[in-house]
Amino acid sequence: MLQLPIETDRLKLRRHQPDDRDAFVKLVCDKRFFAHLSVPEWQRTPDGAREVFDTIVQSYETEEPVWGLTVADRASDAFLGTVALHPIPFGEALEVFYAIVPRRWGEGLATEALSALLLSVPDKAFVALTSPANEGSKRVALRAGMTDDGIHQPLGGPERHRFVRSPIDT
């Protein structure tokens, strides 16, 4: 499905590599990372974050890989964040997720990464869900070309602000 790496002027989206593990764990355990997410408590710990990272990496060679990717600096290959996509149960769309290390917030890196990811799979519909209070994440979705679909509350879940992108006719 994805042709990797996906490159932009500043970034490279690629599979996670062992050298990314510590930076991934640091990001996932940062309170600013999960402040607006419904991340299970166990995943917010170093052991839980390492387990998530290892599960993603191990899935790459299976028939159903988890498309969790590193957002790396194109020049240095340094870890800057992560993007992910996965099928939505009972739907035709792919849900996208994006996060950049806090020290690089405000530089447009999340928008650049998400835009590149969306363009790499033009024939699919996408959905991004964020906390209604997460203004930064909402701006990223809009700047990446997604459309505001309003506030939704999944059955049994918290309210989420939903953004969508329809398949692009190719």
N, C-alpha and C positions, 0 to 999 in steps of 0.2 A: 504494500500500500504506500509506504513512504520511501522516497528515494533520499537516502542520507549520505553525507551531511546536507543540510539545507543552509545556504550561506547568504548573508546580507553584507552590506558595506562594513558593518562593525562586528557582526555576530556569526557564530556557527552553531547550528542545532544538530546535535549528534547523540548517539547512544551514550549513556553513562559509562564511565570507565572507572577502574579501581581508584585512580588518583582523585576522583571527584567525591569519593565517599565522605571524607571528613567535612568538606565544605557543604555537602548536601545535608549532613547531620546537623551541622551548626545552623544552617538556614531553617530546617524543619523544627529545631528546638527553640528558635528565637520567638519570644512571645509576640512580636510584631507580625510574624509569619502566620500564626494560627489565631490571631485576635479576631478575625472575621470569618474563620472557617469552622466547620463542624468536624474537626479532626478528633478522632478518639483519643482519650487521655494517654493510652499506652504508646501511641505514635508520636507523642510530644516529648518522649524521653529519648536519650541517646540510643538505648538498646532498641526501642521501637522504630526509630528513624533508620537505624542500620538495617533492621529487618525489612523495612519497606524498600530501601535501596537495593539490598541483596535480592529480594523477590523480583524487582523490576529487571535487574541485570540477568538473573537466571532465566527469565521469561523470554529474553531476546531470541534464543535458539529454539523456541517451541513453535507450534503451529498457531498459537494465539498469544503473540507477544503483548506485553504491556508497553504502550507507547509513551513511556516517561523518558524525557530527553534532557540532556544538559544544554543550557544556554551558555555558550563559551565565548570568550573574547576571540575574535577571528585571528588576530595577530599572535596572541600569546597562548591561546587555548585554555586560559584560566576560567574556572567555574564562576559564572555570574548569576546563575539561577536555574530554574527548571520549567519546562512546559510538558504538558501531558494531554493525551486525548484517549477517549475510550467510548465504545458504543453505549448509547442510552438504552436500558432495557425496554423492550416493546416499542422501539422507535427507530426511525431511519437516520437520526442525527448522531453526531459525535459530540460528546461533551469535552470542552477544552478547559484547561487549568493553566495558570501562569503565575510565576513568582520570581522576583529578582532579589538579590541580596540587598538588605536595607541601605547599606552605604552607597548604593548606586541608584536608589529611587530618584525619580524626577528627571532622569536622563533620556527617557523615551525608549529604554531597552526592552521593557515588557511589550510595548506597542510594536516595536520592530520585530520581536520574536514571534508574537501572536500573528501579526500580518503575514510573515513568511510561512508560518505553519498553515494558516488558512489557504494561502495561495498554492501550497504544495499539494493540496487535495481539493481541487476546484469542484469536483463532481459530488461532493458530500455537503450535507447541511450540518451546521454547527450550532451548539448552544453553550453559552457561558453563564454560570450561576454565581452570584456574589451576594454578600450581605448587603442589605439596603443601605447600611452605614458606610460601606467601603467605597468612598468617592473615587479614590485612585484607580481601583479595579474597574469601576464603571467607565471612567474616562478612557482607560486602555481599550476596553471592548468597543466603545464607540469610535475611537481613533483608528482602530484596526478594521473598521468597516462593518461592524455588527450593528444590528438594529435593536433599539430598546423595546422589549416585549412586556415591560411592566413587572409588577410584583406578583409572585406566585408562591403558593404554599403547598409543597408536595405533601401527600398523605403522610401524616405522622412526623413531618419534618419542620424545620424553621422556615420562616419567610425568606425568600430569595429573590433578588432582582435578576431577571432573565434577559439575556441578550441573544439574538439569533442571527445566523447568516445562512441564506438559502444557497443551494448549489449554483455555481456559476455555469451558464451555458458555454460549452466549449466548441 
